[in-house]
Amino acid sequence: MAQATFSVRMDENLKRQFDALCADFGMNATTAFNIFARAVVRERRIPFSIQASDEVKRTDGVKAFMALRAEAKENGIQDMPLEEINEEIRRARYGEETE
């Protein structure tokens, strides 16, 4: 079987950590990448879940909240009492018309 070279650029510190962990497993980085590539081809998918870190999720949530605050201010409802907010949410959930 013919061999091909695959070059990957990554953070130097990450590479050191990866190499050390591979050594703990009794293999080198090339073997680890070959295992990964075979699993991807065999399963026809990435063999693990890829998701945003909790920090990214929190940051996105804060951005969404700040956008809602700005919109509330633009519409003059930034001081709406919690009871009114909850009532509006309830109406939206059940498809009721607002007053």
N, CA, C and O atoms as a DFTB+ gen file, in Angstrom:
396 C
 N C O
     1  1       0.858      -1.179       0.000
     2  2       0.000       0.000       0.000
     3  2       0.900       1.237       0.000
     4  3       1.828       1.344       0.802
     5  1       0.613       2.161      -0.905
     6  2       1.395       3.388      -0.988
     7  2       1.124       4.261       0.230
     8  3       0.017       4.267       0.768
     9  1       2.128       4.987       0.652
    10  2       2.016       5.867       1.814
    11  2       1.924       7.320       1.348
    12  3       2.501       7.679       0.321
    13  1       1.212       8.142       2.085
    14  2       1.105       9.573       1.792
    15  2       1.443      10.333       3.065
    16  3       1.246       9.830       4.171
    17  1       1.948      11.534       2.904
    18  2       2.286      12.381       4.051
    19  2       1.139      13.327       4.323
    20  3       0.533      13.875       3.402
    21  1       0.847      13.514       5.606
    22  2      -0.223      14.409       6.050
    23  2       0.400      15.357       7.061
    24  3       0.908      14.918       8.093
    25  1       0.367      16.649       6.774
    26  2       0.986      17.644       7.644
    27  2      -0.089      18.432       8.384
    28  3      -1.065      18.877       7.781
    29  1       0.093      18.604       9.691
    30  2      -0.884      19.316      10.514
    31  2      -0.169      20.419      11.276
    32  3       0.892      20.196      11.859
    33  1      -0.749      21.599      11.268
    34  2      -0.216      22.696      12.074
    35  2      -1.054      22.802      13.336
    36  3      -2.283      22.770      13.279
    37  1      -0.384      22.929      14.477
    38  2      -1.100      23.099      15.740
    39  2      -0.219      23.852      16.717
    40  3       0.990      23.984      16.529
    41  1      -0.853      24.332      17.748
    42  2      -0.156      25.039      18.807
    43  2       0.958      24.155      19.375
    44  3       0.755      22.963      19.605
    45  1       2.120      24.740      19.596
    46  2       3.290      24.007      20.080
    47  2       3.015      23.297      21.412
    48  3       3.393      22.140      21.596
    49  1       2.363      23.991      22.320
    50  2       2.064      23.410      23.628
    51  2       1.089      22.237      23.482
    52  3       1.251      21.209      24.140
    53  1       0.081      22.389      22.625
    54  2      -0.866      21.310      22.382
    55  2      -0.145      20.088      21.819
    56  3      -0.435      18.958      22.214
    57  1       0.793      20.312      20.897
    58  2       1.541      19.190      20.308
    59  2       2.350      18.465      21.372
    60  3       2.377      17.234      21.389
    61  1       2.998      19.190      22.244
    62  2       3.771      18.555      23.325
    63  2       2.867      17.694      24.201
    64  3       3.208      16.562      24.543
    65  1       1.707      18.248      24.560
    66  2       0.770      17.503      25.401
    67  2       0.252      16.264      24.667
    68  3       0.148      15.184      25.250
    69  1      -0.071      16.433      23.379
    70  2      -0.572      15.314      22.581
    71  2       0.484      14.219      22.461
    72  3       0.183      13.039      22.642
    73  1       1.721      14.611      22.155
    74  2       2.808      13.640      22.035
    75  2       3.016      12.879      23.344
    76  3       3.221      11.666      23.336
    77  1       2.963      13.596      24.464
    78  2       3.158      12.957      25.769
    79  2       2.038      11.956      26.055
    80  3       2.295      10.858      26.548
    81  1       0.812      12.334      25.749
    82  2      -0.316      11.436      25.984
    83  2      -0.236      10.214      25.075
    84  3      -0.495       9.093      25.513
    85  1       0.121      10.427      23.818
    86  2       0.293       9.299      22.901
    87  2       1.364       8.343      23.438
    88  3       1.187       7.126      23.398
    89  1       2.458       8.888      23.933
    90  2       3.521       8.056      24.507
    91  2       2.991       7.245      25.690
    92  3       3.348       6.078      25.854
    93  1       2.141       7.863      26.515
    94  2       1.518       7.140      27.632
    95  2       0.697       5.964      27.123
    96  3       0.605       4.932      27.788
    97  1       0.090       6.121      25.927
    98  2      -0.714       5.057      25.328
    99  2       0.156       4.033      24.594
   100  3      -0.344       3.011      24.123
   101  1       1.459       4.313      24.498
   102  2       2.372       3.398      23.810
   103  2       2.371       3.575      22.306
   104  3       2.618       2.621      21.569
   105  1       2.098       4.787      21.841
   106  2       2.096       5.050      20.402
   107  2       2.642       6.445      20.141
   108  3       2.886       7.218      21.068
   109  1       2.829       6.750      18.867
   110  2       3.237       8.115      18.512
   111  2       2.041       8.835      17.879
   112  3       0.974       8.247      17.700
   113  1       2.231      10.102      17.546
   114  2       1.144      10.915      16.995
   115  2       0.676      10.367      15.647
   116  3      -0.518      10.409      15.352
   117  1       1.590       9.855      14.825
   118  2       1.209       9.307      13.527
   119  2       0.242       8.142      13.699
   120  3      -0.760       8.055      12.988
   121  1       0.536       7.255      14.632
   122  2      -0.346       6.122      14.897
   123  2      -1.706       6.606      15.381
   124  3      -2.738       6.090      14.954
   125  1      -1.712       7.599      16.275
   126  2      -2.968       8.142      16.795
   127  2      -3.815       8.734      15.669
   128  3      -5.024       8.508      15.619
   129  1      -3.190       9.488      14.768
   130  2      -3.940      10.066      13.651
   131  2      -4.439       8.985      12.699
   132  3      -5.535       9.110      12.152
   133  1      -3.663       7.931      12.490
   134  2      -4.121       6.821      11.651
   135  2      -5.317       6.118      12.277
   136  3      -6.245       5.735      11.565
   137  1      -5.314       5.939      13.592
   138  2      -6.451       5.341      14.284
   139  2      -7.688       6.215      14.095
   140  3      -8.774       5.715      13.799
   141  1      -7.513       7.523      14.269
   142  2      -8.611       8.464      14.084
   143  2      -9.156       8.387      12.657
   144  3     -10.367       8.279      12.464
   145  1      -8.271       8.441      11.655
   146  2      -8.693       8.426      10.250
   147  2      -9.433       7.135       9.916
   148  3     -10.444       7.167       9.215
   149  1      -8.946       6.008      10.405
   150  2      -9.627       4.728      10.150
   151  2     -11.016       4.708      10.772
   152  3     -11.965       4.211      10.166
   153  1     -11.136       5.248      11.983
   154  2     -12.446       5.288      12.646
   155  2     -13.417       6.171      11.870
   156  3     -14.586       5.817      11.720
   157  1     -12.949       7.314      11.377
   158  2     -13.803       8.220      10.599
   159  2     -14.287       7.521       9.331
   160  3     -15.474       7.573       9.010
   161  1     -13.382       6.874       8.616
   162  2     -13.752       6.190       7.372
   163  2     -14.686       5.020       7.670
   164  3     -15.687       4.841       6.977
   165  1     -14.375       4.227       8.687
   166  2     -15.192       3.049       9.014
   167  2     -16.603       3.450       9.432
   168  3     -17.581       2.855       8.979
   169  1     -16.709       4.468      10.305
   170  2     -18.009       4.869      10.855
   171  2     -18.714       5.923      10.008
   172  3     -19.899       6.195      10.200
   173  1     -17.969       6.518       9.061
   174  2     -18.497       7.578       8.190
   175  2     -19.020       8.759       9.003
   176  3     -20.022       9.377       8.642
   177  1     -18.339       9.064      10.091
   178  2     -18.666      10.194      10.957
   179  2     -17.475      10.471      11.853
   180  3     -16.581       9.633      11.969
   181  1     -17.449      11.628      12.485
   182  2     -16.439      11.911      13.504
   183  2     -16.805      11.044      14.704
   184  3     -17.938      11.120      15.181
   185  1     -15.893      10.230      15.203
   186  2     -16.258       9.250      16.227
   187  2     -16.370       9.809      17.648
   188  3     -16.202       9.073      18.620
   189  1     -16.645      11.073      17.766
   190  2     -16.878      11.672      19.077
   191  2     -17.695      12.936      18.888
   192  3     -17.783      13.476      17.786
   193  1     -18.288      13.399      19.975
   194  2     -19.142      14.586      19.927
   195  2     -18.286      15.843      19.877
   196  3     -17.292      15.958      20.594
   197  1     -18.677      16.777      19.030
   198  2     -18.009      18.071      18.952
   199  2     -19.025      19.112      19.394
   200  3     -20.101      19.227      18.807
   201  1     -18.683      19.868      20.426
   202  2     -19.607      20.883      20.920
   203  2     -18.831      22.061      21.487
   204  3     -17.648      21.956      21.809
   205  1     -19.519      23.167      21.598
   206  2     -18.903      24.361      22.159
   207  2     -18.649      24.144      23.642
   208  3     -19.390      23.431      24.319
   209  1     -17.598      24.768      24.130
   210  2     -17.322      24.679      25.559
   211  2     -18.387      25.448      26.332
   212  3     -19.093      26.283      25.766
   213  1     -18.499      25.167      27.609
   214  2     -19.469      25.871      28.441
   215  2     -19.221      27.375      28.413
   216  3     -20.166      28.161      28.479
   217  1     -17.961      27.778      28.315
   218  2     -17.632      29.207      28.290
   219  2     -18.216      29.853      27.048
   220  3     -18.759      30.955      27.126
   221  1     -18.114      29.187      25.896
   222  2     -18.670      29.730      24.655
   223  2     -20.184      29.824      24.777
   224  3     -20.775      30.834      24.395
   225  1     -20.821      28.773      25.309
   226  2     -22.268      28.779      25.474
   227  2     -22.686      29.934      26.380
   228  3     -23.655      30.635      26.087
   229  1     -21.959      30.133      27.477
   230  2     -22.282      31.208      28.415
   231  2     -22.108      32.553      27.733
   232  3     -22.952      33.437      27.883
   233  1     -21.035      32.719      26.993
   234  2     -20.778      33.978      26.282
   235  2     -21.891      34.257      25.288
   236  3     -22.365      35.390      25.195
   237  1     -22.318      33.236      24.538
   238  2     -23.414      33.411      23.585
   239  2     -24.697      33.786      24.308
   240  3     -25.462      34.620      23.823
   241  1     -24.939      33.178      25.464
   242  2     -26.130      33.495      26.257
   243  2     -26.120      34.928      26.739
   244  3     -27.148      35.604      26.705
   245  1     -24.964      35.398      27.189
   246  2     -24.840      36.789      27.652
   247  2     -25.084      37.743      26.483
   248  3     -25.766      38.755      26.641
   249  1     -24.532      37.424      25.314
   250  2     -24.749      38.271      24.130
   251  2     -26.234      38.351      23.783
   252  3     -26.749      39.428      23.483
   253  1     -26.919      37.210      23.824
   254  2     -28.353      37.186      23.516
   255  2     -29.126      38.009      24.541
   256  3     -30.033      38.761      24.184
   257  1     -28.767      37.866      25.815
   258  2     -29.434      38.626      26.870
   259  2     -29.230      40.126      26.663
   260  3     -30.176      40.903      26.790
   261  1     -28.001      40.535      26.344
   262  2     -27.717      41.960      26.147
   263  2     -28.482      42.495      24.936
   264  3     -28.933      43.641      24.950
   265  1     -28.632      41.684      23.892
   266  2     -29.410      42.108      22.720
   267  2     -30.876      42.304      23.099
   268  3     -31.518      43.252      22.647
   269  1     -31.401      41.404      23.929
   270  2     -32.788      41.556      24.385
   271  2     -32.958      42.801      25.250
   272  3     -33.961      43.507      25.146
   273  1     -31.971      43.065      26.105
   274  2     -32.035      44.282      26.932
   275  2     -32.067      45.531      26.065
   276  3     -32.842      46.452      26.320
   277  1     -31.219      45.560      25.034
   278  2     -31.181      46.721      24.135
   279  2     -32.511      46.878      23.412
   280  3     -33.009      47.993      23.258
   281  1     -33.092      45.758      22.965
   282  2     -34.382      45.813      22.278
   283  2     -35.483      46.301      23.225
   284  3     -36.343      47.086      22.826
   285  1     -35.454      45.837      24.477
   286  2     -36.446      46.281      25.463
   287  2     -36.327      47.782      25.695
   288  3     -37.334      48.479      25.814
   289  1     -35.103      48.272      25.758
   290  2     -34.890      49.709      25.962
   291  2     -35.420      50.507      24.769
   292  3     -36.057      51.546      24.942
   293  1     -35.147      50.006      23.547
   294  2     -35.637      50.678      22.348
   295  2     -37.158      50.763      22.334
   296  3     -37.725      51.742      21.850
   297  1     -37.814      49.739      22.864
   298  2     -39.273      49.676      22.877
   299  2     -39.884      50.267      24.143
   300  3     -41.100      50.221      24.330
   301  1     -39.047      50.819      25.007
   302  2     -39.535      51.476      26.214
   303  2     -40.103      50.538      27.265
   304  3     -40.938      50.943      28.073
   305  1     -39.657      49.283      27.262
   306  2     -40.195      48.329      28.245
   307  2     -39.100      47.746      29.146
   308  3     -39.266      46.661      29.705
   309  1     -37.989      48.464      29.284
   310  2     -36.878      47.947      30.078
   311  2     -37.219      47.830      31.562
   312  3     -36.553      47.086      32.282
   313  1     -38.226      48.535      32.031
   314  2     -38.598      48.486      33.441
   315  2     -39.867      47.677      33.684
   316  3     -40.518      47.846      34.714
   317  1     -40.224      46.806      32.756
   318  2     -41.433      46.001      32.869
   319  2     -41.320      45.085      34.097
   320  3     -40.300      44.419      34.267
   321  1     -42.341      45.041      34.949
   322  2     -42.288      44.191      36.142
   323  2     -42.274      42.702      35.765
   324  3     -42.798      42.315      34.721
   325  1     -41.679      41.891      36.610
   326  2     -41.558      40.462      36.361
   327  2     -42.907      39.797      36.140
   328  3     -43.018      38.901      35.303
   329  1     -43.922      40.209      36.863
   330  2     -45.255      39.622      36.697
   331  2     -45.770      39.829      35.271
   332  3     -46.360      38.923      34.683
   333  1     -45.545      41.022      34.719
   334  2     -45.994      41.305      33.350
   335  2     -45.186      40.498      32.331
   336  3     -45.724      40.020      31.331
   337  1     -43.902      40.357      32.598
   338  2     -43.054      39.561      31.707
   339  2     -43.545      38.116      31.682
   340  3     -43.709      37.528      30.614
   341  1     -43.779      37.549      32.867
   342  2     -44.254      36.166      32.950
   343  2     -45.609      35.993      32.279
   344  3     -45.851      34.976      31.629
   345  1     -46.495      36.975      32.429
   346  2     -47.806      36.911      31.788
   347  2     -47.655      36.942      30.267
   348  3     -48.359      36.219      29.562
   349  1     -46.753      37.764      29.763
   350  2     -46.527      37.834      28.322
   351  2     -45.962      36.508      27.806
   352  3     -46.349      36.046      26.733
   353  1     -45.058      35.902      28.558
   354  2     -44.509      34.597      28.178
   355  2     -45.625      33.558      28.141
   356  3     -45.714      32.773      27.197
   357  1     -46.480      33.551      29.169
   358  2     -47.583      32.596      29.234
   359  2     -48.492      32.741      28.011
   360  3     -48.877      31.742      27.404
   361  1     -48.833      33.967      27.652
   362  2     -49.695      34.211      26.492
   363  2     -49.045      33.724      25.197
   364  3     -49.705      33.133      24.343
   365  1     -47.749      33.980      25.066
   366  2     -47.039      33.549      23.856
   367  2     -47.018      32.026      23.750
   368  3     -47.159      31.475      22.658
   369  1     -46.843      31.352      24.880
   370  2     -46.811      29.879      24.879
   371  2     -48.144      29.280      24.448
   372  3     -48.181      28.263      23.755
   373  1     -49.229      29.910      24.860
   374  2     -50.536      29.352      24.575
   375  2     -51.259      30.038      23.424
   376  3     -52.445      29.801      23.196
   377  1     -50.534      30.896      22.695
   378  2     -51.071      31.521      21.497
   379  2     -52.179      32.517      21.755
   380  3     -53.011      32.767      20.883
   381  1     -52.196      33.092      22.956
   382  2     -53.231      34.079      23.270
   383  2     -52.811      35.447      22.803
   384  3     -51.624      35.775      22.803
   385  1     -53.769      36.238      22.407
   386  2     -53.515      37.608      21.959
   387  2     -53.148      38.475      23.162
   388  3     -53.666      38.277      24.262
   389  1     -52.248      39.439      22.941
   390  2     -51.921      40.395      23.994
   391  2     -52.957      41.509      23.988
   392  3     -53.615      41.764      22.980
   393  1     -53.084      42.154      25.119
   394  2     -54.100      43.213      25.266
   395  2     -53.790      44.412      24.426
   396  3     -54.543      45.385      24.437
